Amino acid sequence: MSEREHISVDVVVIGAGLAGLASALRLARAGYSVRVVEAESGPGGRARTDWHEGRPVDRGFQVAFAAYPAFREFVREVGISGEDLRPFVGGGAFFDGAHWSQLSSSPKSIARFGALSPADRARCVRLAAELRFASPRTLLARDALAPTTEAFLLDRGFSRQAIDAVFRPLFGVIFLDRTLAPDPGYFQFLFSMLVRGPAVLPADGLGMIADWAAGAIRQAGGHFEFGSRVAALVREADGPVTGVRLDDLRQIRARAVVLAVDAPAARVLLSPVDPATAGGIPTDGASVTSARFAVDHSLYHGRLILLNAEPDTGESPRIDLLCQTTNVNRHGAVGGPHIVIATSIGDSDATAAGIEDAVERQVHRWNPTFPWASAAQSLGVVRHPFAQFRPLAGVRRRLPGPRTQVPNVVLAGEFTTHPSLEGAVSSGVTAADIVGRQLG
């Protein structure tokens, strides 16, 4: 057998999404030998970026708030400066079928937002003030205040019109759930992040974070196995896990394993060695489909997101969000195409062509004079059948957390905390700290 087939390290991290990268970076910088195994050809998971004619093309639109504490620290640790986190200073623009209304995170913007009645604007300002300085842990613990986010908003006095015109289109795309069924603690956490600072996008797309993190891990002595899928955790009798077996039958021996894949894959790998903990990994997932386009002249101006606030007519697929990302991450750049990403939430049996046709119809409703058919070039459709778990009432209280019944196997990923980029990064840091204490 070759030297490559006799790998032995302190820690194997399975998965090179943000959770796995955050964990691997912390462990590598602490002096442990780390090998990250990733089935895809590069790092990032959902937060990967492709390139087209010098323009970053994310594999979907995800919300990164500048106020996320663990996310912000992780970005700083990998060497990305604050200047490279480009803000959506314009916030979001809502289209109700007839009119546009623009809303940013500032109290002044909320106070004069035309899509809300004066009474609802006052309620929104009060809620923002209440949540602005509360600790994230405290807010996340408020999950039992009401059965759903929608019920919580109604309890706070918000009108149905406010919920349908603002909260549903905005938080629907953050939750990946237009029913607003997630628990109210998760909503309050996200709302507090929104009022503390803008949504941001790295200068080279979301994948910039993963790429820079991978570089920092290599600089700290860590190694990557891309294009390699872990087939099983290797365990002798009832003792600790001794490593992992890859699809090509190679084995990597390790003193500890960080399991940082998505929830469905984590259940599959963990079930043979710890069925009890695996049974606690959530199975109810939210799906999202993203269509990406290169457009030869600008669809709209301004660093903002376009949100579909039209009543739900049952049309499928529905385009819920559209963002010309180059307005933000390439703001001021001269030449090259504009990149547009359109998002459709929920299950959809539509073909890629069906999704792209729905985008063209939506653009025509929003900007009837724009020559989309001749200006837009498809860059492909990306589907995430299980983009994140659904944090419905009581679900977050039943999550497995980072520890398993096999002491040297630790979980990392948003399914151990809450479904967000912040949840992914913070879970990776927590997993690394647990492993570090175990290895000593």
C-alpha positions as CSV (number, residue, x, y, z in Angstrom):
1,M,0.0,0.0,0.0
2,S,1.2,3.5,-0.7
3,E,1.9,6.1,1.9
4,R,-1.3,7.8,0.8
5,E,-3.2,4.7,2.0
6,H,-1.7,4.8,5.5
7,I,-2.8,8.3,6.6
8,S,-3.0,8.8,10.3
9,V,-4.0,12.2,11.9
10,D,-5.3,13.7,15.1
11,V,-8.6,14.8,13.6
12,V,-10.6,14.0,10.5
13,V,-13.2,16.6,9.6
14,I,-15.9,15.2,7.3
15,G,-17.3,18.1,5.2
16,A,-15.8,21.3,4.0
17,G,-18.8,23.5,4.4
18,L,-18.5,26.5,6.7
19,A,-19.0,24.4,9.8
20,G,-16.3,22.0,8.9
21,L,-13.9,24.8,7.8
22,A,-14.5,26.7,11.1
23,S,-13.7,23.6,13.0
24,A,-10.7,22.6,11.0
25,L,-9.2,26.1,11.2
26,R,-9.4,26.2,14.9
27,L,-7.9,22.7,15.4
28,A,-5.1,23.2,12.9
29,R,-4.1,26.5,14.5
30,A,-4.1,24.8,17.9
31,G,-1.4,22.5,16.5
32,Y,-3.4,19.3,15.7
33,S,-2.9,17.4,12.5
34,V,-6.2,17.8,10.6
35,R,-7.5,16.3,7.3
36,V,-10.7,17.6,5.8
37,V,-12.6,15.1,3.6
38,E,-15.1,16.6,1.1
39,A,-17.1,14.8,-1.5
40,E,-17.3,17.9,-3.7
41,S,-14.5,19.2,-5.8
42,G,-14.0,22.3,-3.6
43,P,-14.9,23.8,-0.2
44,G,-18.0,25.7,0.8
45,G,-21.0,23.4,0.5
46,R,-24.0,25.7,-0.3
47,A,-21.7,28.7,0.0
48,R,-19.6,27.9,-3.1
49,T,-19.0,30.3,-5.9
50,D,-18.5,29.7,-9.6
51,W,-17.0,32.2,-12.0
52,H,-18.2,33.6,-15.3
53,E,-16.2,36.1,-17.3
54,G,-14.5,37.4,-14.2
55,R,-17.7,37.7,-12.2
56,P,-18.5,35.6,-9.1
57,V,-21.7,33.5,-9.4
58,D,-22.9,32.0,-6.1
59,R,-24.7,28.7,-6.1
60,G,-27.7,30.4,-4.4
61,F,-28.6,33.4,-2.5
62,Q,-28.0,33.2,1.3
63,V,-28.3,35.9,3.9
64,A,-25.2,36.9,5.8
65,F,-25.8,39.6,8.4
66,A,-22.8,41.8,9.4
67,A,-24.0,41.5,13.0
68,Y,-23.6,37.7,13.2
69,P,-21.0,37.4,16.0
70,A,-19.3,34.0,15.2
71,F,-19.5,34.6,11.4
72,R,-17.9,38.0,11.7
73,E,-15.1,36.7,13.8
74,F,-14.5,33.7,11.5
75,V,-14.3,36.1,8.5
76,R,-11.8,38.2,10.3
77,E,-9.7,35.1,11.3
78,V,-9.4,33.9,7.7
79,G,-8.1,37.4,6.7
80,I,-11.1,39.0,5.0
81,S,-11.3,42.6,5.8
82,G,-14.5,44.5,6.6
83,E,-14.1,46.4,3.4
84,D,-14.6,43.1,1.5
85,L,-18.0,42.5,3.1
86,R,-20.1,44.6,0.8
87,P,-23.4,45.8,2.4
88,F,-26.9,45.8,0.9
89,V,-27.2,49.4,1.8
90,G,-30.5,49.7,0.0
91,G,-32.1,46.8,2.0
92,G,-35.0,45.2,0.2
93,A,-37.5,46.4,-2.4
94,F,-41.0,44.8,-2.1
95,F,-43.3,44.5,-5.1
96,D,-47.0,43.9,-4.3
97,G,-48.2,43.5,-7.8
98,A,-48.7,47.2,-8.4
99,H,-46.2,49.3,-6.4
100,W,-42.6,49.1,-5.1
101,S,-41.7,49.9,-1.5
102,Q,-38.1,50.0,-0.2
103,L,-37.1,49.1,3.3
104,S,-33.6,49.1,4.9
105,S,-32.7,48.1,8.5
106,S,-32.6,51.6,9.9
107,P,-35.4,52.8,12.3
108,K,-36.0,55.8,10.1
109,S,-36.6,53.6,7.0
110,I,-39.1,51.5,9.0
111,A,-40.8,54.6,10.3
112,R,-41.6,55.8,6.8
113,F,-42.1,52.5,5.0
114,G,-45.2,52.9,2.9
115,A,-46.3,49.2,2.8
116,L,-47.1,49.4,6.5
117,S,-49.8,51.3,8.2
118,P,-48.8,53.9,10.8
119,A,-49.8,51.5,13.6
120,D,-47.8,48.6,12.1
121,R,-44.8,50.9,11.6
122,A,-44.9,51.8,15.2
123,R,-45.1,48.2,16.3
124,C,-42.2,47.4,14.0
125,V,-40.1,50.2,15.5
126,R,-40.9,49.0,19.1
127,L,-40.0,45.4,18.3
128,A,-36.7,46.5,16.7
129,A,-35.9,48.6,19.8
130,E,-36.7,45.7,22.1
131,L,-34.5,43.2,20.2
132,R,-31.6,45.4,19.1
133,F,-29.4,44.8,22.2
134,A,-30.7,41.5,23.5
135,S,-28.2,38.7,23.5
136,P,-28.6,36.1,20.7
137,R,-28.8,33.3,23.3
138,T,-31.7,35.0,25.1
139,L,-33.6,35.5,21.9
140,L,-33.1,32.0,20.6
141,A,-34.5,30.7,23.9
142,R,-37.8,32.4,23.3
143,D,-39.0,29.7,21.1
144,A,-42.1,28.9,23.2
145,L,-43.7,32.4,23.1
146,A,-46.0,31.2,20.3
147,P,-46.3,28.1,18.2
148,T,-45.1,29.9,15.0
149,T,-43.6,33.2,13.9
150,E,-46.9,34.2,12.3
151,A,-48.8,33.6,15.6
152,F,-46.1,35.6,17.5
153,L,-46.6,38.5,15.1
154,L,-50.3,38.4,15.5
155,D,-49.9,38.3,19.3
156,R,-47.8,41.5,19.0
157,G,-50.7,43.2,17.2
158,F,-49.4,43.2,13.7
159,S,-52.1,43.2,11.0
160,R,-52.6,40.5,8.4
161,Q,-51.7,43.1,5.8
162,A,-48.3,43.7,7.5
163,I,-47.6,40.0,7.7
164,D,-48.4,39.3,4.1
165,A,-46.8,42.5,2.7
166,V,-43.6,42.5,4.6
167,F,-42.8,39.7,7.0
168,R,-43.9,36.8,4.7
169,P,-41.9,37.9,1.6
170,L,-38.8,38.9,3.7
171,F,-38.6,36.2,6.3
172,G,-40.0,33.6,3.9
173,V,-36.8,33.8,1.9
174,I,-34.7,33.7,5.1
175,F,-36.6,30.8,6.6
176,L,-37.1,29.2,3.2
177,D,-40.7,28.9,4.4
178,R,-43.4,31.3,3.3
179,T,-45.8,29.9,5.9
180,L,-43.8,31.6,8.7
181,A,-44.0,28.4,10.6
182,P,-40.6,28.5,12.3
183,D,-40.5,29.2,16.1
184,P,-40.6,32.8,17.3
185,G,-37.2,32.6,19.1
186,Y,-35.5,31.9,15.8
187,F,-37.4,34.8,14.2
188,Q,-36.5,37.2,17.0
189,F,-32.8,36.2,16.7
190,L,-32.8,36.9,12.9
191,F,-34.8,40.1,13.3
192,S,-32.3,41.4,15.8
193,M,-29.4,40.7,13.5
194,L,-31.3,42.6,10.7
195,V,-31.8,45.7,12.8
196,R,-28.2,45.6,14.1
197,G,-26.6,45.9,10.7
198,P,-27.1,45.2,7.0
199,A,-27.0,42.0,5.0
200,V,-23.6,41.6,3.4
201,L,-22.0,39.8,0.5
202,P,-18.2,39.2,0.2
203,A,-16.5,40.9,-2.7
204,D,-15.8,37.6,-4.4
205,G,-19.1,36.0,-3.6
206,L,-20.0,33.7,-0.7
207,G,-17.3,31.2,-1.8
208,M,-14.7,33.8,-0.9
209,I,-15.1,32.8,2.7
210,A,-14.7,29.1,2.1
211,D,-11.7,29.7,-0.2
212,W,-9.9,31.9,2.2
213,A,-10.7,29.6,5.1
214,A,-9.2,26.6,3.1
215,G,-6.1,28.6,2.4
216,A,-5.7,29.5,6.1
217,I,-6.2,25.8,7.1
218,R,-3.4,24.8,4.7
219,Q,-1.1,27.5,6.0
220,A,-1.7,26.1,9.5
221,G,-0.7,22.6,8.3
222,G,-4.1,21.1,7.5
223,H,-4.8,19.0,4.4
224,F,-7.8,18.4,2.2
225,E,-9.2,15.4,0.4
226,F,-11.6,16.8,-2.3
227,G,-13.6,14.5,-4.4
228,S,-13.5,11.9,-1.7
229,R,-16.7,10.6,0.0
230,V,-16.7,9.0,3.4
231,A,-18.5,5.7,3.2
232,A,-18.4,4.8,7.0
233,L,-17.0,5.6,10.4
234,V,-14.7,2.8,11.5
235,R,-15.3,1.6,15.0
236,E,-13.9,-1.4,16.9
237,A,-16.6,-3.2,19.0
238,D,-18.0,-0.6,21.5
239,G,-14.9,1.5,21.7
240,P,-14.1,4.8,20.1
241,V,-14.2,5.4,16.4
242,T,-10.7,4.9,15.0
243,G,-11.1,6.7,11.7
244,V,-13.1,6.7,8.5
245,R,-13.3,4.6,5.4
246,L,-13.6,6.3,2.0
247,D,-15.6,5.1,-1.0
248,D,-12.4,4.0,-2.6
249,L,-11.7,1.7,0.4
250,R,-8.9,3.8,1.7
251,Q,-8.9,4.4,5.5
252,I,-7.8,7.5,7.4
253,R,-7.0,6.8,11.1
254,A,-7.8,9.5,13.5
255,R,-8.0,10.2,17.3
256,A,-11.2,12.2,16.7
257,V,-13.8,12.8,14.0
258,V,-15.8,16.0,13.4
259,L,-18.9,15.1,11.4
260,A,-19.8,18.4,9.6
261,V,-21.9,17.2,6.7
262,D,-25.6,18.1,6.1
263,A,-28.3,16.6,8.2
264,P,-29.3,13.7,5.9
265,A,-25.7,12.6,5.3
266,A,-24.9,12.9,9.1
267,R,-27.8,10.6,9.9
268,V,-26.5,8.0,7.4
269,L,-22.9,8.1,8.7
270,L,-23.7,8.2,12.4
271,S,-26.6,5.7,12.6
272,P,-24.4,2.5,12.5
273,V,-22.2,3.7,15.5
274,D,-24.7,5.8,17.4
275,P,-28.3,5.2,16.4
276,A,-29.7,7.1,19.4
277,T,-28.0,10.4,18.6
278,A,-28.6,10.0,14.8
279,G,-32.3,9.6,15.5
280,G,-32.3,13.2,16.9
281,I,-31.0,14.7,13.7
282,P,-33.9,16.6,12.0
283,T,-35.4,15.0,8.9
284,D,-37.8,17.8,7.9
285,G,-35.9,20.0,5.5
286,A,-36.6,23.1,3.5
287,S,-35.7,23.2,-0.2
288,V,-34.6,26.0,-2.5
289,T,-33.9,26.3,-6.2
290,S,-31.7,29.0,-7.6
291,A,-31.4,30.1,-11.3
292,R,-28.3,32.1,-12.2
293,F,-28.0,34.4,-15.2
294,A,-25.4,36.7,-16.9
295,V,-27.1,39.8,-18.2
296,D,-25.4,42.1,-20.7
297,H,-26.8,45.3,-19.3
298,S,-28.1,46.2,-15.8
299,L,-31.5,45.0,-14.8
300,Y,-31.8,47.5,-12.0
301,H,-29.6,49.9,-10.0
302,G,-28.9,50.0,-6.3
303,R,-27.4,47.6,-3.7
304,L,-30.6,45.9,-2.8
305,I,-32.7,42.7,-3.1
306,L,-36.0,42.5,-4.9
307,L,-38.7,40.6,-3.0
308,N,-41.9,39.2,-4.3
309,A,-44.7,40.5,-2.1
310,E,-47.5,39.6,-4.5
311,P,-50.3,37.4,-3.2
312,D,-49.8,33.7,-3.7
313,T,-51.9,32.7,-6.7
314,G,-50.7,29.1,-6.7
315,E,-48.5,29.7,-9.7
316,S,-45.6,27.2,-9.7
317,P,-42.7,27.7,-9.7
318,R,-43.0,31.0,-7.8
319,I,-39.9,33.3,-7.9
320,D,-39.6,34.7,-4.4
321,L,-36.4,36.7,-4.6
322,L,-34.2,38.2,-7.3
323,C,-30.8,39.8,-6.8
324,Q,-28.3,41.4,-9.1
325,T,-25.4,40.4,-7.0
326,T,-22.8,42.4,-9.0
327,N,-24.5,45.6,-7.8
328,V,-23.0,44.7,-4.4
329,N,-19.9,42.5,-4.8
330,R,-18.7,44.2,-8.0
331,H,-20.2,47.7,-7.2
332,G,-18.4,50.2,-9.4
333,A,-16.6,47.7,-11.6
334,V,-16.4,48.6,-15.3
335,G,-17.2,46.0,-18.0
336,G,-18.3,42.5,-17.8
337,P,-21.8,41.0,-17.4
338,H,-24.1,41.6,-14.5
339,I,-25.0,38.4,-12.5
340,V,-28.6,37.9,-11.5
341,I,-29.7,35.1,-9.1
342,A,-33.4,34.2,-8.7
343,T,-34.7,32.1,-5.8
344,S,-37.7,29.8,-5.6
345,I,-38.6,28.5,-2.2
346,G,-40.0,25.1,-1.4
347,D,-40.6,21.9,-3.3
348,S,-40.9,22.3,-7.0
349,D,-41.1,19.6,-9.7
350,A,-40.4,22.2,-12.4
351,T,-37.7,21.6,-14.9
352,A,-34.7,23.9,-15.1
353,A,-36.3,25.4,-18.2
354,G,-39.5,25.9,-16.2
355,I,-37.7,27.8,-13.5
356,E,-35.9,30.0,-16.1
357,D,-39.2,30.7,-17.8
358,A,-40.7,31.7,-14.5
359,V,-37.9,34.1,-14.0
360,E,-38.5,35.7,-17.3
361,R,-42.2,36.2,-16.5
362,Q,-41.4,37.7,-13.1
363,V,-38.9,40.1,-14.7
364,H,-41.5,41.2,-17.2
365,R,-44.0,41.9,-14.4
366,W,-41.4,43.9,-12.4
367,N,-39.7,45.7,-15.4
368,P,-41.9,45.3,-18.5
369,T,-39.6,47.1,-20.8
370,F,-36.4,45.1,-20.0
371,P,-35.4,42.8,-23.0
372,W,-34.8,39.8,-20.8
373,A,-35.0,37.2,-23.6
374,S,-32.2,38.8,-25.5
375,A,-30.1,40.2,-22.6
376,A,-30.0,37.2,-20.2
377,Q,-27.8,34.1,-20.6
378,S,-28.5,31.1,-18.3
379,L,-25.7,30.0,-16.1
380,G,-27.6,27.0,-14.8
381,V,-30.1,26.0,-12.1
382,V,-28.9,24.8,-8.7
383,R,-31.3,22.8,-6.5
384,H,-30.8,22.1,-2.8
385,P,-33.5,19.5,-1.8
386,F,-32.4,19.8,1.9
387,A,-31.0,23.3,2.2
388,Q,-31.6,23.5,6.0
389,F,-33.8,21.9,8.6
390,R,-37.2,23.5,9.4
391,P,-37.1,25.0,13.0
392,L,-40.7,24.4,13.7
393,A,-42.1,24.5,17.3
394,G,-40.0,22.5,19.7
395,V,-37.6,21.2,17.0
396,R,-34.6,23.2,18.2
397,R,-35.0,21.9,21.7
398,R,-34.7,18.4,20.4
399,L,-31.6,18.9,18.3
400,P,-28.7,16.5,19.2
401,G,-26.2,19.2,19.9
402,P,-22.5,18.6,19.2
403,R,-21.9,15.6,21.5
404,T,-22.6,12.0,20.5
405,Q,-22.6,8.8,22.5
406,V,-19.2,8.0,20.9
407,P,-17.0,10.4,22.8
408,N,-14.5,11.0,20.0
409,V,-17.2,11.8,17.4
410,V,-18.4,15.3,17.5
411,L,-21.1,16.9,15.4
412,A,-20.9,20.3,13.6
413,G,-23.4,21.9,11.4
414,E,-26.5,24.1,11.6
415,F,-28.6,21.1,12.5
416,T,-27.0,21.2,16.0
417,T,-27.9,24.9,16.5
418,H,-30.1,26.9,14.2
419,P,-30.3,27.1,10.4
420,S,-28.1,30.1,9.4
421,L,-24.5,30.9,8.4
422,E,-24.0,31.9,12.0
423,G,-25.3,28.6,13.2
424,A,-22.9,26.7,10.9
425,V,-19.8,28.7,11.9
426,S,-20.6,28.7,15.6
427,S,-21.2,25.0,15.6
428,G,-17.8,24.4,14.0
429,V,-16.1,26.4,16.7
430,T,-17.9,24.6,19.4
431,A,-17.0,21.2,17.9
432,A,-13.3,22.2,17.7
433,D,-13.3,23.3,21.3
434,I,-14.8,19.9,22.4
435,V,-12.2,18.0,20.4
436,G,-9.4,20.1,21.7
437,R,-10.4,19.4,25.3
438,Q,-10.6,15.7,24.5
439,L,-7.2,15.4,22.9
440,G,-5.6,17.7,25.4
